[in-house]
């Protein structure tokens, strides 16, 4: 089977038209069918899945096959009626050997009552896309040893099958070049020290034509799913041509994604090109995060935006969808990745495995079903079926009420997440092997934030549900059809949050102490009963060598000052511990001749420190942020640490060495080494400060979704899936990706709206800048623009402004 080139006359491609059969079939299978904009398109994809099932191409186990057929007959004959359903299955064949599965198909069909044809098509694609052979077209081949294999191509890259079992996959990011020579199909990989594969893999196919057909399909798939720009074709030689003149234009193909591109196939395909200045882009960022070759047309996004609902409630519901997708991926880090690592290892005690996995597995199962319902409702709301005409599905409160009531029985599991955190810390202290195992797991790309943050995710997710429902209730008038369900759901989730509030506060502090423990050396007992973290930040300490930058850590009972170590782990070395009991603070500017200097006077030791800003008077320490439950000394130090060492761009540049500047450029273009990119290190390089209140606010202000990104000197916009958490933006190609390709810590950044002189003539654009780093991001609506501005400001503004109010009550110190 070959594909017609829609740019060429058909008569020139068919040598024997009388003996040729033309079929209308799907060419590109998107990993997420919810990206399909039209109900008709989804219907055509459902027809393709139905055909693949019938001919045996979409092989799967009996249970999946029966479930797929149940959705097909629900779409065709409607709700289950035993005699009608059985007769229909006897008269129509949907899968090979269907007779043996009739009873199981009818059992599934009986559970589909009420599903419309559009909903059935949705569920059919939802099940099909999770199958290993979904969208796979096998091309027979052999390896160098002569073993029979099959090659295929998907949105992720080139796949290798043995029978119907996938035995290998080569992601586009790992492939440097695809080519063919006679019968040999060649895959040239990027150098990888951790890989056992040779530089070039060779497969033998049936003929040169077979090789060329598969090569062309690979080119088309790579262009459709990976390229954002149409490379300009090279001029044709006047006299002679060499190689293939194949071109791909996705504008004329069955399109289901947002990518558009064209590949010039005049020579073997280089899957990552060079940037305009001649530099080879990093495999980490190419082509996704490389400025070159990432230009998008804006017309497509404008048309798409106009087709979708504009009601604020829709965008609030969409925020629920996007953040739920990220949340489920975070649960998978524990239920899949971490469980696979420690599940079979004797280093992890059975009590730890039971505590963690017995609580996470039910939650993962529950939220998987919740996400499916939210995806289905949003697809209907967006007008991808006739349901939106009646307005029956332009709401989300009923879905949330149903699922939050279903979540109540799982409250006992949520209450045990604090136990899981304690149990994990206890087990790591008792087993050096487990400690190393956990540390190695945190080095994996999938663990993009500390493991103990993932463990507390289910508690934090409840806060997000509460916020979303509060926005919906505030938006809706009391007479709205969705108001009553939203209000009832808000009452339910508020009840659960109130039950878990106390343990949540304690566990956030415990988690922060554990995280800081990994960043510090030279202190044996950081995690002690009753100790609470207040703030960390940079100050200059006066010593015999003059003023030297130090990182200070303020707790309710002690003040630590440290310097950044030059070890492989980049930990901070503790130089001194100052108990806060009976400590006083006095102004020392005149005494030492150092501007804005203060002396911290302890029982056994005194330390002189300085900041670059004056506090006007010592009384400002006490009057401006004094809390009735904090001692004046703690209040004063807290206020002192809130003034960064440098605040202007010029003075920052002078204070940092060349090495520091290189280390601080954790931009979209590269990812910093592990433990060199923690909050502490970012504060060190950017001379800023973070408090426990800031961490708590950041927990509440998590967000994810698609944004368009533009560099300062680029012309086009690039679509990315962006997750905001832990004071950072994490960038993905799509929401299905298992780990981020790059990250951008936001502490020290400023977020503003572009000025007229910057020539950003688009709506809903915000600008992030730190020194010479400038990024523009564009959202899809006024609501999403305001939400992104809100959450990013919580990370960027918090470092330079003091906050004393949060959802926490003041703690007794």
C-alpha angles and dihedrals in degrees: 000000000000132000123243116242101234091202093063130065111265092227090064092054101047115068095180108024094175091062096042126099117205119204131189104224140155113267105182120040113203116217090226116044091192086078089070105107102201132057087220090057091051089049090053091050089050089053089052092051089048090052093047090052093050095050093045095246093119097059117186141147122287095258094054092044092052091048092050093050091048090060091046094054091042086059093046106040104014128224122016120275111166103224094040093047094049093047092049092053091049091052098042129049118209101163136021113270090014096158093072091056100044095106093049091047090052091049091056091042091057089060094055096072112148097020114138120218089257091052090047091053088050092052091045091056091042091058095039096052091061093057118101093232096046107136092354120143110190120219114194116240143149132226125231091276091054096251113153113248139155129230125210138169129222138169089277098051142272118342131201121209134187105201105319094330121099108227101172144010131196112202118217090243090060096047118085101175141007120199143144135218115193105305095347120099111201130202115190113199131205115253111272122177091199095053127090093203124110120248092254127032120205129203127182117222133188098266144340090268090055089051093049094047092053092043091054091050090051090051091050094048093048091049094046098048103028113030124079098184138050107239112225110256118244116247113264118249114253098226112014137028129195131197129358121335091200116148129183124213113181090188088084098040129090096279124203103151137062098244121104126184149132128221124211105220099189090119137013109307116259102207093202120038132199125269119248092261092056098254119138108239119233117263085231094064106025124138096349103052099023114106093220116081096012102104117136129193113243096210092074092055092046092053092045092049092053092052095057129076117276099200114121090229089063092056091046088053090047089055087056089053097047095045092045089056090053092045092053090050089052090052089052089059087066103030096043114015100034093037091053089051101048102019094088098030120103091211090078112072117232091241090060093048091048094047095050106034099037088058099040100044096063090046092050091050092048096048092046088062092043091053092051091054093048092048091050093048093049091049090055093043091054090062099256089137137030090259092088091065091068092042091232094133102036092107139070105190094091091054092048094046092051094048098041089054087051089051094057094079087056093058089100089061091049091052090056095058089088088054090052091055092049092044092052093050091047092049092049091052090052098046125046089191093056091046090056090045092054092044091052090049090055088055090063117100092236090063094067094161129031114296094236089058089059089052091057094045095099091058092049092047090066089061090054092052089050092051093048092051091047090055092049093049090048092049099046123075112232090253094059116116091234098046098084094050092046092050092048091048090049090053091051096049092043089056092053092045090052091053092051098037097098097048091043092059093047093047094049090056091044091049091050092051090051091050093049090048089064091052096050134070126184098049122090104189111036093140105063131150112275096014115131129188116234111168147336127205148139126271135160116252121207114231139150088282093053128249113351129182113251134176113231125203116199121201130170091262108024144027118219125195120197145170128223109264124225093224126124090257094049091226122167117249116224111230100174145008118207116192110221095216107116092352116150134194125220134178111253106174095115094039096057102021090237118131115245093002124161132184121223105209115201134174094262105013141029125206128196115212135172140199129197094241129065120234089207092230140002088246088068088068090060104032101046103049107010112145121197092233097048125077116242089246093056090046091050096050091044090054092044093053090050090071108080121222091244131016107174125076094236096051090047091055091051094048096052125074122226091259091050091051091053091049093049095053095093093157135149090278099069143010121237121234118268116282089013090085102050123125090260093055093046090052089050095052095040097040096234140128139233130195133201088251088058091052091051092050090048089055090057094043102063118141141168138181145108120310133175112234129202132181122226094255101031127098106212138055125243123208116230137169104237129195122192116203139124093025090299143097114230118200127213135172092230136351090257092067114113096217139016121263094212142353139212119207107214103200107119094018123118123222118208142147116264116257124235091256091062090067096224098150097181135102126249097020124150129185130223118197138170118171105310095347113102128172131174121207126191126201130199102241145012091258095052090044091055092046094052091047090049097051095041091050088054087064100037103038097041093070093062104035130062119237126189101168126076140132087283123089115229112274123230109250 
